[in-house]
Amino acid sequence: MYAPLINTIRDLKSRIANNPDYGWSVASSYTMLATNIVIQLALIPFYLAYLGKVQFGILMIALGAINYLGFGVSWVTSGAQRLIGEMSAQEDTAGLERVYGLVKILFLLYALLTAALGVGIVYMLQDRLFPSDPGLAQDTVQMVILGAAYMVALYDLNVNRLILIAVGKQTLANLLTIVSQIAFVILVIPALIYGWGLPGVMAAFLAGVVLTLPLSVILIRREHLRPRMPRYQERGILGRLIGPMGLGYALYGVLMLTLLQADTLLLGALGGPALVADFVLIWKAADLTMQALWRLPDSLVPYLIRMDVKGEHERLRAIYATGSKWMMGLGALSAITFAAFGYDILLIWLGEENAPDLPWAYALAGGALFWMTVARLPVIYAFSTVRLKPLVGVAALEATSRVVMLFTLFPMYGLYAPLIATNIVHILGVAYLYQRLAKSVFRQHSTHQAQSKGPCS
């Protein structure tokens, strides 16, 4: 009865042994994730103690907004990852450097424009922000200004990480994130203790990224790479980014950000920061678990792109067969554990005064954790092999259904609404559609193989 599991473990060990770079990337990814989890677990009690639930909720809304604003360059991020992966596999260093230069310019222009717009809107509305608490309104405006600077610096760092990942140096890219996280936590604790509030927290985020940027430049130059502007005759690079492939990646990026951030932002609009704080506290442990489970398939992206470019379709199938078993088993185990013991975990972590006593919320969060975990591997396969039309179709169905259902359910179920919506949408067919994505990838490969053999083969 344990033979399939033993064979799966042996297969995974063999693949890591044959490709040590992947083993290192997975290990560094989990080190990065473990660092992030430890920091978040340690800091949330600090946030609650020094900021209170309302300011904690405001901070979560602000960070969610910064993440969601990434939709504007999602087409650049994903399309560039594919282009850089192709050029790396083909050893086209000149083309890679020109994509690097173009992406950096597009990222920084978008970040500057978006940051200026966000600061302008908040500045104009500052008199309407928390009219009963002018001090909190002023802190919020200062936090947004620092958040705008943080967004610009973060986008610059993310371009450098993207390049390292695409050329197979994911371990170094993960190291940059770890350094940034450690710098942030060293700075944010005194900021909280000395009463610098929301502006102090955002200043720590900004400083962590700024201190890491020089290291990212050094690591990229060690790979003998530097950003260069594409020449006019190579405008096809921009054409691919803004063409059908870029559009597909853009749509998927917007939908993915909606799926990950919309719950927090919509609950903030409908119920206020205190409700957001309770939702984040319930979902945070499940979300961190989901991030850990997502890390394994996410680490595969540069390797899957190379296999797809080189036509290594049997390897793609074999890795999927192994990975799907792991994602299903680990997802089910994690979901059951959180559903049964989620409240107890929060009691130990946050104490009785801060742990929301809503048993059904933990059960629903466990269900959402399972569905979102098992969907990740087919999503990564469709993403890496440019099966964007079916991927966008399924993600659009899920995002639209969940948002509509959240608005419908919120008046009656409040905080439960997004968790109920996620479970219902997946049970009614979205989970099945995600699993079909992988079949569409393999069906496409079979068609290409048949065409390449020709009628006389």
Secondary structure as UniProt FT lines:
FT   HELIX           3..18
FT   HELIX           20..50
FT   HELIX           52..68
FT   HELIX           69..73
FT   HELIX           74..89
FT   TURN            90..91
FT   HELIX           93..124
FT   HELIX           126..128
FT   TURN            131..132
FT   HELIX           134..166
FT   TURN            167..168
FT   HELIX           170..193
FT   TURN            194..195
FT   HELIX           197..222
FT   TURN            223..224
FT   HELIX           232..234
FT   HELIX           236..242
FT   HELIX           244..271
FT   HELIX           273..299
FT   HELIX           301..310
FT   HELIX           313..350
FT   TURN            352..354
FT   HELIX           359..374
FT   HELIX           376..384
FT   TURN            385..386
FT   HELIX           388..413
FT   HELIX           414..416
FT   HELIX           417..425
FT   HELIX           426..430
FT   HELIX           431..453
FT   TURN            455..456
//
